Amino acid sequence: MFNTDMKEANENCFRFGEFDMATVKEVLEFMYTGKITPCDDIDLIFQILACANMYRIKNLQTYCEYRLILHLNIDNIIKILVTIENLELPELSEKAKLYLECNSARISLVDVLNEWNNSQILLDFLAKKTGMKIN
């Protein structure tokens, strides 16, 4: 990247503008060492995943995918599904959908509606559960 005629090469500087310091630190650690500090903070994992997705760091995306799979629970399943809906994370997507299906009786409809955000995954799930058709 720094051997091109891009702005970053000309300035010899790379900016991670929309990401906070903790996220950038973890991404850089991964880029240099191939690993990051084990993290249970799901919001930080989402930020790392967003950065990895933006800069197409596939191995880091995979790492975040598996960290999120390990942290699937009633409290975050809707947020995870909505957040990853437009990302290519097939294993997490399948596991999260299965988790939602298996635990639907324990998940609050209010939480689903609050996190809705025009999610096709949630729309399909609710249509299946209620028997209503999607138009």
PyRosetta script that sets phi, psi and omega in degrees:
from pyrosetta import init, pose_from_sequence

init()
pose = pose_from_sequence("MFNTDMKEANENCFRFGEFDMATVKEVLEFMYTGKITPCDDIDLIFQILACANMYRIKNLQTYCEYRLILHLNIDNIIKILVTIENLELPELSEKAKLYLECNSARISLVDVLNEWNNSQILLDFLAKKTGMKIN")
pose.set_psi(1, -37.6)
pose.set_omega(1, -178.0)
pose.set_phi(2, -82.0)
pose.set_psi(2, -2.0)
pose.set_omega(2, 177.0)
pose.set_phi(3, -98.8)
pose.set_psi(3, 13.1)
pose.set_omega(3, -178.9)
pose.set_phi(4, -106.9)
pose.set_psi(4, -178.8)
pose.set_omega(4, 178.5)
pose.set_phi(5, -93.1)
pose.set_psi(5, 25.7)
pose.set_omega(5, 179.5)
pose.set_phi(6, -77.7)
pose.set_psi(6, 161.3)
pose.set_omega(6, 179.2)
pose.set_phi(7, -54.3)
pose.set_psi(7, -42.0)
pose.set_omega(7, -178.8)
pose.set_phi(8, -60.4)
pose.set_psi(8, -38.1)
pose.set_omega(8, 179.7)
pose.set_phi(9, -70.7)
pose.set_psi(9, -40.4)
pose.set_omega(9, -179.7)
pose.set_phi(10, -67.0)
pose.set_psi(10, -36.4)
pose.set_omega(10, -179.4)
pose.set_phi(11, -91.6)
pose.set_psi(11, -9.5)
pose.set_omega(11, -175.5)
pose.set_phi(12, 54.6)
pose.set_psi(12, 40.5)
pose.set_omega(12, -175.2)
pose.set_phi(13, -149.6)
pose.set_psi(13, 142.7)
pose.set_omega(13, 178.6)
pose.set_phi(14, -124.6)
pose.set_psi(14, 128.7)
pose.set_omega(14, -177.4)
pose.set_phi(15, -110.4)
pose.set_psi(15, 130.8)
pose.set_omega(15, 174.1)
pose.set_phi(16, -101.8)
pose.set_psi(16, 57.9)
pose.set_omega(16, -168.9)
pose.set_phi(17, -44.4)
pose.set_psi(17, -46.9)
pose.set_omega(17, -171.7)
pose.set_phi(18, -92.8)
pose.set_psi(18, 5.5)
pose.set_omega(18, -177.5)
pose.set_phi(19, -111.7)
pose.set_psi(19, 144.9)
pose.set_omega(19, -178.9)
pose.set_phi(20, -78.0)
pose.set_psi(20, 171.5)
pose.set_omega(20, -174.7)
pose.set_phi(21, -61.3)
pose.set_psi(21, -40.9)
pose.set_omega(21, -179.2)
pose.set_phi(22, -61.5)
pose.set_psi(22, -41.2)
pose.set_omega(22, 179.1)
pose.set_phi(23, -65.3)
pose.set_psi(23, -49.7)
pose.set_omega(23, -179.2)
pose.set_phi(24, -60.3)
pose.set_psi(24, -41.4)
pose.set_omega(24, 179.2)
pose.set_phi(25, -59.0)
pose.set_psi(25, -45.9)
pose.set_omega(25, -179.4)
pose.set_phi(26, -67.2)
pose.set_psi(26, -40.3)
pose.set_omega(26, 179.4)
pose.set_phi(27, -64.3)
pose.set_psi(27, -45.7)
pose.set_omega(27, 178.9)
pose.set_phi(28, -64.6)
pose.set_psi(28, -40.3)
pose.set_omega(28, 177.1)
pose.set_phi(29, -58.9)
pose.set_psi(29, -42.6)
pose.set_omega(29, 179.1)
pose.set_phi(30, -64.8)
pose.set_psi(30, -42.2)
pose.set_omega(30, -178.6)
pose.set_phi(31, -63.7)
pose.set_psi(31, -33.5)
pose.set_omega(31, -178.9)
pose.set_phi(32, -88.8)
pose.set_psi(32, -32.6)
pose.set_omega(32, -173.6)
pose.set_phi(33, -114.6)
pose.set_psi(33, -16.1)
pose.set_omega(33, -176.9)
pose.set_phi(34, 82.2)
pose.set_psi(34, 7.3)
pose.set_omega(34, 177.5)
pose.set_phi(35, -149.0)
pose.set_psi(35, 164.4)
pose.set_omega(35, 175.6)
pose.set_phi(36, -132.1)
pose.set_psi(36, 165.8)
pose.set_omega(36, 178.3)
pose.set_phi(37, -62.3)
pose.set_psi(37, 129.4)
pose.set_omega(37, 177.5)
pose.set_phi(38, -52.1)
pose.set_psi(38, 134.3)
pose.set_omega(38, -170.4)
pose.set_phi(39, -133.2)
pose.set_psi(39, 131.8)
pose.set_omega(39, 174.9)
pose.set_phi(40, -107.7)
pose.set_psi(40, -1.0)
pose.set_omega(40, -179.3)
pose.set_phi(41, -80.9)
pose.set_psi(41, 102.5)
pose.set_omega(41, -174.1)
pose.set_phi(42, -62.3)
pose.set_psi(42, -33.6)
pose.set_omega(42, 178.4)
pose.set_phi(43, -66.7)
pose.set_psi(43, -38.3)
pose.set_omega(43, 176.1)
pose.set_phi(44, -67.1)
pose.set_psi(44, -39.9)
pose.set_omega(44, 177.3)
pose.set_phi(45, -60.9)
pose.set_psi(45, -41.9)
pose.set_omega(45, 177.1)
pose.set_phi(46, -60.9)
pose.set_psi(46, -41.6)
pose.set_omega(46, 179.8)
pose.set_phi(47, -66.2)
pose.set_psi(47, -43.1)
pose.set_omega(47, 177.5)
pose.set_phi(48, -62.2)
pose.set_psi(48, -42.9)
pose.set_omega(48, 178.2)
pose.set_phi(49, -61.5)
pose.set_psi(49, -43.3)
pose.set_omega(49, 178.7)
pose.set_phi(50, -61.2)
pose.set_psi(50, -42.3)
pose.set_omega(50, 179.1)
pose.set_phi(51, -66.8)
pose.set_psi(51, -45.0)
pose.set_omega(51, 179.0)
pose.set_phi(52, -61.5)
pose.set_psi(52, -39.3)
pose.set_omega(52, 178.3)
pose.set_phi(53, -66.8)
pose.set_psi(53, -44.9)
pose.set_omega(53, -178.8)
pose.set_phi(54, -60.5)
pose.set_psi(54, -42.1)
pose.set_omega(54, -176.8)
pose.set_phi(55, -99.2)
pose.set_psi(55, 9.3)
pose.set_omega(55, 175.5)
pose.set_phi(56, 53.8)
pose.set_psi(56, 50.9)
pose.set_omega(56, 176.4)
pose.set_phi(57, -96.2)
pose.set_psi(57, 85.0)
pose.set_omega(57, -169.6)
pose.set_phi(58, -57.2)
pose.set_psi(58, -45.1)
pose.set_omega(58, -178.5)
pose.set_phi(59, -62.8)
pose.set_psi(59, -35.6)
pose.set_omega(59, 178.1)
pose.set_phi(60, -71.7)
pose.set_psi(60, -36.1)
pose.set_omega(60, 174.8)
pose.set_phi(61, -60.4)
pose.set_psi(61, -44.6)
pose.set_omega(61, 179.8)
pose.set_phi(62, -63.0)
pose.set_psi(62, -42.6)
pose.set_omega(62, 177.7)
pose.set_phi(63, -58.5)
pose.set_psi(63, -47.9)
pose.set_omega(63, -179.9)
pose.set_phi(64, -63.0)
pose.set_psi(64, -38.9)
pose.set_omega(64, 178.4)
pose.set_phi(65, -57.9)
pose.set_psi(65, -47.5)
pose.set_omega(65, -179.2)
pose.set_phi(66, -69.7)
pose.set_psi(66, -34.5)
pose.set_omega(66, 175.7)
pose.set_phi(67, -63.2)
pose.set_psi(67, -41.0)
pose.set_omega(67, 179.5)
pose.set_phi(68, -68.5)
pose.set_psi(68, -36.4)
pose.set_omega(68, 176.2)
pose.set_phi(69, -59.7)
pose.set_psi(69, -42.8)
pose.set_omega(69, 179.4)
pose.set_phi(70, -64.4)
pose.set_psi(70, -24.2)
pose.set_omega(70, -175.3)
pose.set_phi(71, -105.3)
pose.set_psi(71, 12.4)
pose.set_omega(71, 177.6)
pose.set_phi(72, -61.2)
pose.set_psi(72, 128.2)
pose.set_omega(72, 174.1)
pose.set_phi(73, -155.3)
pose.set_psi(73, 174.3)
pose.set_omega(73, -177.3)
pose.set_phi(74, -57.6)
pose.set_psi(74, -37.1)
pose.set_omega(74, -175.1)
pose.set_phi(75, -73.6)
pose.set_psi(75, -23.9)
pose.set_omega(75, -174.7)
pose.set_phi(76, -122.1)
pose.set_psi(76, -0.8)
pose.set_omega(76, -174.1)
pose.set_phi(77, -59.7)
pose.set_psi(77, -41.7)
pose.set_omega(77, -178.9)
pose.set_phi(78, -67.4)
pose.set_psi(78, -45.0)
pose.set_omega(78, 179.1)
pose.set_phi(79, -60.0)
pose.set_psi(79, -42.0)
pose.set_omega(79, 179.1)
pose.set_phi(80, -62.9)
pose.set_psi(80, -48.3)
pose.set_omega(80, -178.9)
pose.set_phi(81, -60.1)
pose.set_psi(81, -44.0)
pose.set_omega(81, -179.4)
pose.set_phi(82, -66.7)
pose.set_psi(82, -41.6)
pose.set_omega(82, -177.0)
pose.set_phi(83, -66.6)
pose.set_psi(83, -38.5)
pose.set_omega(83, -174.6)
pose.set_phi(84, -92.6)
pose.set_psi(84, -0.8)
pose.set_omega(84, -172.0)
pose.set_phi(85, -53.1)
pose.set_psi(85, -38.0)
pose.set_omega(85, -177.3)
pose.set_phi(86, -101.5)
pose.set_psi(86, 16.6)
pose.set_omega(86, 178.3)
pose.set_phi(87, -108.6)
pose.set_psi(87, 154.3)
pose.set_omega(87, 177.1)
pose.set_phi(88, -88.1)
pose.set_psi(88, 81.8)
pose.set_omega(88, 178.3)
pose.set_phi(89, -130.9)
pose.set_psi(89, 72.2)
pose.set_omega(89, -170.3)
pose.set_phi(90, -60.8)
pose.set_psi(90, -41.0)
pose.set_omega(90, -177.7)
pose.set_phi(91, -67.7)
pose.set_psi(91, -45.4)
pose.set_omega(91, 178.0)
pose.set_phi(92, -63.1)
pose.set_psi(92, -42.7)
pose.set_omega(92, 179.9)
pose.set_phi(93, -58.7)
pose.set_psi(93, -47.8)
pose.set_omega(93, 179.9)
pose.set_phi(94, -64.6)
pose.set_psi(94, -45.2)
pose.set_omega(94, -179.6)
pose.set_phi(95, -65.5)
pose.set_psi(95, -38.8)
pose.set_omega(95, 179.5)
pose.set_phi(96, -67.4)
pose.set_psi(96, -41.6)
pose.set_omega(96, 177.4)
pose.set_phi(97, -63.3)
pose.set_psi(97, -42.6)
pose.set_omega(97, 177.9)
pose.set_phi(98, -63.3)
pose.set_psi(98, -43.0)
pose.set_omega(98, 178.1)
pose.set_phi(99, -60.6)
pose.set_psi(99, -44.0)
pose.set_omega(99, 178.5)
pose.set_phi(100, -60.8)
pose.set_psi(100, -45.6)
pose.set_omega(100, -179.8)
pose.set_phi(101, -62.3)
pose.set_psi(101, -46.1)
pose.set_omega(101, -177.2)
pose.set_phi(102, -71.2)
pose.set_psi(102, -23.9)
pose.set_omega(102, -175.6)
pose.set_phi(103, -116.5)
pose.set_psi(103, 18.3)
pose.set_omega(103, -173.8)
pose.set_phi(104, -59.6)
pose.set_psi(104, -32.5)
pose.set_omega(104, -179.7)
pose.set_phi(105, -68.1)
pose.set_psi(105, -20.9)
pose.set_omega(105, -178.2)
pose.set_phi(106, -97.4)
pose.set_psi(106, -4.5)
pose.set_omega(106, -176.0)
pose.set_phi(107, -97.9)
pose.set_psi(107, 131.8)
pose.set_omega(107, -177.3)
pose.set_phi(108, -73.1)
pose.set_psi(108, 129.0)
pose.set_omega(108, 175.8)
pose.set_phi(109, -62.2)
pose.set_psi(109, -35.2)
pose.set_omega(109, 177.8)
pose.set_phi(110, -61.1)
pose.set_psi(110, -42.0)
pose.set_omega(110, 177.4)
pose.set_phi(111, -62.3)
pose.set_psi(111, -42.2)
pose.set_omega(111, 178.8)
pose.set_phi(112, -60.5)
pose.set_psi(112, -47.0)
pose.set_omega(112, -178.3)
pose.set_phi(113, -67.9)
pose.set_psi(113, -35.2)
pose.set_omega(113, 178.1)
pose.set_phi(114, -67.1)
pose.set_psi(114, -33.9)
pose.set_omega(114, -178.6)
pose.set_phi(115, -94.0)
pose.set_psi(115, 0.7)
pose.set_omega(115, -169.8)
pose.set_phi(116, -42.6)
pose.set_psi(116, -64.9)
pose.set_omega(116, 175.7)
pose.set_phi(117, 50.7)
pose.set_psi(117, 38.1)
pose.set_omega(117, 179.4)
pose.set_phi(118, 56.6)
pose.set_psi(118, 36.2)
pose.set_omega(118, -177.9)
pose.set_phi(119, -75.1)
pose.set_psi(119, 120.5)
pose.set_omega(119, 177.8)
pose.set_phi(120, -66.0)
pose.set_psi(120, -36.5)
pose.set_omega(120, 178.8)
pose.set_phi(121, -60.7)
pose.set_psi(121, -47.0)
pose.set_omega(121, -179.7)
pose.set_phi(122, -68.8)
pose.set_psi(122, -36.8)
pose.set_omega(122, 177.0)
pose.set_phi(123, -61.2)
pose.set_psi(123, -46.8)
pose.set_omega(123, 178.0)
pose.set_phi(124, -60.8)
pose.set_psi(124, -42.4)
pose.set_omega(124, -179.7)
pose.set_phi(125, -62.6)
pose.set_psi(125, -48.2)
pose.set_omega(125, -179.4)
pose.set_phi(126, -65.6)
pose.set_psi(126, -38.7)
pose.set_omega(126, 177.9)
pose.set_phi(127, -62.2)
pose.set_psi(127, -42.1)
pose.set_omega(127, 179.2)
pose.set_phi(128, -64.7)
pose.set_psi(128, -44.5)
pose.set_omega(128, -177.3)
pose.set_phi(129, -69.5)
pose.set_psi(129, -36.0)
pose.set_omega(129, -176.1)
pose.set_phi(130, -93.2)
pose.set_psi(130, -15.5)
pose.set_omega(130, -176.9)
pose.set_phi(131, 79.4)
pose.set_psi(131, 5.7)
pose.set_omega(131, 179.6)
pose.set_phi(132, -80.3)
pose.set_psi(132, 152.7)
pose.set_omega(132, 178.0)
pose.set_phi(133, -93.2)
pose.set_psi(133, 156.5)
pose.set_omega(133, 179.6)
pose.set_phi(134, -102.3)
pose.set_psi(134, 124.4)
pose.set_omega(134, 177.2)
pose.set_phi(135, -119.2)
pose.dump_pdb("model.pdb")
